[in-house]
Amino acid sequence: MKRSPALVGPLGAGMLAVALSLSACADSGPSRSDVVSAMTDEVVPARYADAADLARDVVPAVEVWCDGGGAEEALAAVDAARGAWIELRPFSFGPANDRRSMFIIDPRVRVEDVDALGDEGAAVDADSLRELAGADQRGWGAVEHLVAGEPTERRCAYATGAATLVADELTALADDWVEYGPSLGADDEAANVALRNIVSESLFAAQMVTDDPDPDLDGRRMNGIRLALLGAAAQEGITPLLSDDLVERLTAELDDGDAEAVQVTISTDIVGELGTTVNFSDADGDG
């Protein structure tokens, strides 16, 4: 069969050019590396720096308690710092995982062990707590328990050491993210790994809401997921990579605080649209 002259002449070439142009427009949009970089180059490192500043604020607040000024300021400072840390859960991979920071910053504590160390035993400065104390004797939970009691000389030193250790750890994480963050969007291969980690950690945060509910923490857990997946202000999270319908549904689920629905959406629809997988979690709660 003869080809139509219109398809092999200038008109045909023009039609082909238009078709290719439309195809390119349909495929246009930010790359995966662009989307990840928009979060991790500056936004997430700045959030880690803010969390480190809030952790540092706990130390002078503990000193107020040591001087007989009551525990209220210390407890409020811990609450503010913990909230910032919990909202970073979707980005608790990389340096935080390598350093095992969750076992230093806010692990579950055993008050009996905290009391025992608060009475006597090894040194309780920040370095000694890092090297010698168990995870169940460190972190903000230890600070909260200690300041709920009388400020003896040793308990004061212990609370100060525990608060200082957490502040040092978050400062180290903030420093690490200055270099680590931009590496996550270096290319699409790196971005795919980052997306898998962000999606996985967001899923684990939603699971904490259903498996270990806490009215003081659940709002921050859900907001951390929102910031990671939907973004805030000019930063769009991972929404440029998702369909409009999916973004609308996830937004509604987060607005409703429906952690179970969020888990299903992340583990099926988001994972499916991104073509990624979910990691296994080895973290101890929010710590």
C-alpha positions as CSV (number, residue, x, y, z in Angstrom):
1,M,0.0,0.0,0.0
2,K,1.3,3.5,-0.9
3,R,2.0,5.9,1.9
4,S,0.0,9.1,1.7
5,P,2.2,11.9,0.5
6,A,0.7,14.1,3.2
7,L,2.4,11.9,5.8
8,V,5.8,12.0,4.2
9,G,5.9,15.6,3.1
10,P,6.3,18.8,5.1
11,L,2.8,18.6,6.5
12,G,3.4,15.1,7.8
13,A,6.7,16.2,9.4
14,G,4.9,19.2,11.0
15,M,2.2,17.0,12.4
16,L,4.8,14.7,13.8
17,A,6.6,17.6,15.5
18,V,3.4,18.8,17.0
19,A,2.6,15.3,18.3
20,L,6.1,15.0,19.8
21,S,5.7,18.4,21.4
22,L,2.4,17.5,23.0
23,S,3.9,14.2,24.3
24,A,6.7,16.1,25.9
25,C,4.3,18.5,27.5
26,A,2.3,15.6,28.9
27,D,5.4,14.1,30.4
28,S,6.7,17.3,31.7
29,G,6.9,18.1,35.4
30,P,9.5,17.9,38.1
31,S,11.8,14.9,38.2
32,R,12.0,12.7,41.3
33,S,15.3,14.3,42.1
34,D,13.8,17.8,41.9
35,V,10.9,16.8,44.2
36,V,13.2,15.3,46.8
37,S,15.7,18.1,46.6
38,A,13.0,20.7,47.2
39,M,12.5,19.0,50.6
40,T,15.9,17.8,51.6
41,D,18.4,20.4,50.4
42,E,17.3,23.1,52.8
43,V,13.9,22.5,54.4
44,V,14.6,19.3,56.4
45,P,18.1,20.4,57.5
46,A,16.5,23.7,58.8
47,R,13.9,21.7,60.7
48,Y,16.6,19.6,62.3
49,A,18.5,22.7,63.2
50,D,15.2,24.1,64.8
51,A,14.8,20.8,66.7
52,A,18.3,21.0,68.0
53,D,17.7,24.6,69.2
54,L,14.6,23.4,71.1
55,A,16.6,20.6,72.6
56,R,19.2,23.0,73.7
57,D,16.5,25.1,75.5
58,V,15.8,22.1,77.8
59,V,19.2,22.5,79.5
60,P,18.7,25.9,81.1
61,A,15.1,25.0,81.9
62,V,16.4,22.0,83.9
63,E,18.7,24.4,85.7
64,V,15.7,26.4,86.8
65,W,14.4,23.3,88.5
66,C,17.8,22.6,90.0
67,D,17.7,26.1,91.5
68,G,14.3,25.4,93.1
69,G,12.2,27.1,90.5
70,G,9.8,24.2,89.8
71,A,9.5,21.7,87.0
72,E,7.1,23.6,84.8
73,E,9.6,25.3,82.5
74,A,11.6,22.1,82.0
75,L,8.5,20.1,81.2
76,A,7.3,22.7,78.7
77,A,10.7,22.8,77.0
78,V,10.8,19.0,76.7
79,D,7.3,19.0,75.2
80,A,8.3,21.6,72.6
81,A,11.5,19.8,71.6
82,R,9.8,16.4,71.5
83,G,7.1,17.7,69.2
84,A,9.7,18.9,66.7
85,W,11.5,15.6,66.9
86,I,8.3,13.5,66.4
87,E,7.4,15.6,63.4
88,L,10.7,14.7,61.9
89,R,10.0,10.9,62.1
90,P,9.5,10.6,58.2
91,F,13.1,11.8,58.0
92,S,14.6,9.7,60.8
93,F,16.6,7.6,58.3
94,G,20.2,8.2,57.3
95,P,22.2,9.9,60.1
96,A,19.6,9.2,62.8
97,N,19.6,5.5,61.9
98,D,23.3,5.3,61.6
99,R,23.8,7.0,65.0
100,R,21.0,5.0,66.6
101,S,19.7,8.4,67.8
102,M,16.3,7.0,68.7
103,F,17.9,5.3,71.7
104,I,19.5,8.5,72.9
105,I,16.9,11.2,72.3
106,D,13.6,9.8,73.5
107,P,13.6,6.1,74.2
108,R,11.1,4.4,76.5
109,V,12.5,4.7,80.1
110,R,12.1,2.4,83.1
111,V,11.5,4.7,86.0
112,E,13.0,2.2,88.4
113,D,16.3,2.2,86.5
114,V,16.2,6.0,86.3
115,D,15.6,6.2,90.1
116,A,18.4,3.8,90.8
117,L,20.9,5.8,88.8
118,G,19.5,9.0,90.3
119,D,20.4,7.6,93.7
120,E,23.9,6.3,93.1
121,G,26.2,4.7,90.6
122,A,28.2,5.7,87.6
123,A,28.8,9.3,86.5
124,V,25.8,11.0,85.0
125,D,27.3,13.7,82.8
126,A,26.3,13.6,79.1
127,D,29.4,11.6,77.9
128,S,29.0,9.0,80.7
129,L,25.3,8.6,80.0
130,R,26.1,8.0,76.3
131,E,28.7,5.4,77.0
132,L,27.6,3.7,80.2
133,A,23.8,4.1,80.8
134,G,21.1,2.0,79.2
135,A,18.7,3.4,76.7
136,D,16.0,3.1,79.4
137,Q,17.9,5.6,81.6
138,R,18.4,8.3,79.0
139,G,16.5,10.9,76.9
140,W,13.7,13.2,77.6
141,G,11.7,10.6,79.5
142,A,14.5,10.4,82.1
143,V,14.5,14.2,82.3
144,E,10.7,14.4,82.8
145,H,10.8,11.7,85.5
146,L,13.7,13.3,87.4
147,V,12.3,16.9,87.4
148,A,9.1,15.5,88.8
149,G,11.0,14.8,92.1
150,E,13.2,16.7,94.4
151,P,16.3,18.4,92.9
152,T,19.0,16.6,94.9
153,E,22.5,17.3,93.8
154,R,22.8,14.0,92.0
155,R,19.4,14.1,90.4
156,C,20.1,17.6,89.2
157,A,23.4,16.5,87.6
158,Y,21.6,13.5,86.0
159,A,18.8,15.6,84.6
160,T,21.3,18.2,83.2
161,G,23.4,15.4,81.8
162,A,20.5,13.7,80.1
163,A,19.2,17.0,78.6
164,T,22.7,17.9,77.4
165,L,23.2,14.5,75.8
166,V,19.9,14.9,73.8
167,A,20.9,18.4,72.7
168,D,24.3,17.2,71.6
169,E,22.8,14.4,69.7
170,L,20.3,16.5,67.8
171,T,22.9,19.1,67.1
172,A,25.0,16.4,65.5
173,L,22.1,15.3,63.4
174,A,21.5,18.8,62.3
175,D,25.1,19.1,61.3
176,D,25.0,15.8,59.4
177,W,21.9,16.8,57.5
178,V,23.6,19.9,56.1
179,E,25.6,17.6,53.9
180,Y,23.3,14.5,53.8
181,G,20.2,16.3,52.8
182,P,21.4,17.6,49.4
183,S,22.8,14.1,48.6
184,L,19.3,12.6,48.6
185,G,18.3,14.5,45.4
186,A,21.6,14.1,43.6
187,D,19.9,12.1,40.9
188,D,16.8,10.0,40.3
189,E,18.4,6.8,41.7
190,A,19.3,8.6,45.0
191,A,15.8,10.2,45.0
192,N,14.1,6.8,44.7
193,V,15.9,5.5,47.8
194,A,14.9,8.7,49.6
195,L,11.3,8.4,48.6
196,R,11.2,4.8,49.8
197,N,12.6,5.9,53.2
198,I,10.2,8.9,53.5
199,V,7.2,6.8,52.6
200,S,8.2,4.0,54.9
201,E,8.9,6.2,57.9
202,S,5.6,8.1,57.3
203,L,3.8,4.7,57.4
204,F,5.5,3.8,60.6
205,A,4.5,7.1,62.1
206,A,0.8,6.4,61.2
207,Q,1.2,2.9,62.7
208,M,2.3,4.4,66.0
209,V,-0.9,6.4,66.2
210,T,-3.0,3.2,66.0
211,D,-0.6,0.8,67.8
212,D,0.6,3.1,70.6
213,P,-1.9,6.0,70.8
214,D,-1.0,9.0,72.9
215,P,-3.2,12.1,72.8
216,D,-0.2,14.3,73.6
217,L,1.8,12.9,70.6
218,D,-0.7,11.8,67.9
219,G,-1.3,15.2,66.5
220,R,2.4,15.8,66.0
221,R,2.8,12.3,64.5
222,M,0.1,13.1,61.9
223,N,1.5,16.5,61.2
224,G,4.9,15.0,60.5
225,I,3.3,12.8,57.9
226,R,1.5,15.8,56.4
227,L,4.7,17.8,56.2
228,A,6.6,15.0,54.6
229,L,4.0,13.9,52.0
230,L,1.9,17.0,51.4
231,G,4.4,19.7,52.3
232,A,3.6,23.1,53.6
233,A,3.5,26.6,52.0
234,A,5.6,26.6,48.9
235,Q,7.1,23.2,49.6
236,E,4.8,20.5,48.1
237,G,6.1,17.4,49.7
238,I,5.9,14.5,47.3
239,T,2.6,15.6,45.8
240,P,4.1,16.5,42.3
241,L,4.7,12.8,41.9
242,L,1.2,11.7,42.9
243,S,-2.2,11.9,41.1
244,D,-4.6,14.7,42.1
245,D,-7.2,12.2,43.3
246,L,-4.7,10.5,45.6
247,V,-3.5,13.8,47.0
248,E,-7.1,14.9,47.7
249,R,-7.9,11.7,49.5
250,L,-4.7,11.7,51.6
251,T,-5.4,15.3,52.6
252,A,-8.9,14.5,53.7
253,E,-7.7,11.5,55.8
254,L,-5.0,13.6,57.5
255,D,-7.6,16.4,58.1
256,D,-9.8,13.8,59.8
257,G,-6.9,12.3,61.8
258,D,-7.8,8.9,60.4
259,A,-4.5,7.0,60.9
260,E,-5.8,3.7,59.8
261,A,-7.0,5.1,56.4
262,V,-3.6,6.9,56.1
263,Q,-1.8,3.6,56.6
264,V,-3.8,2.0,53.8
265,T,-3.3,4.9,51.4
266,I,0.4,5.0,52.0
267,S,1.0,1.2,51.9
268,T,-1.1,0.6,48.8
269,D,-1.8,3.7,46.7
270,I,1.3,5.9,47.3
271,V,3.6,2.9,47.2
272,G,1.8,1.8,43.9
273,E,2.0,5.2,42.2
274,L,5.6,5.7,43.1
275,G,6.5,2.1,42.2
276,T,8.4,1.7,45.5
277,T,8.4,-0.6,48.5
278,V,8.2,-0.3,52.3
279,N,11.2,-0.9,54.6
280,F,11.1,-2.9,57.8
281,S,11.1,-0.8,61.0
282,D,13.6,-1.4,63.8
283,A,12.9,1.8,65.7
284,D,11.7,1.8,69.3
285,G,8.6,3.9,69.2
286,D,9.0,7.6,68.5
287,G,12.4,7.6,70.1
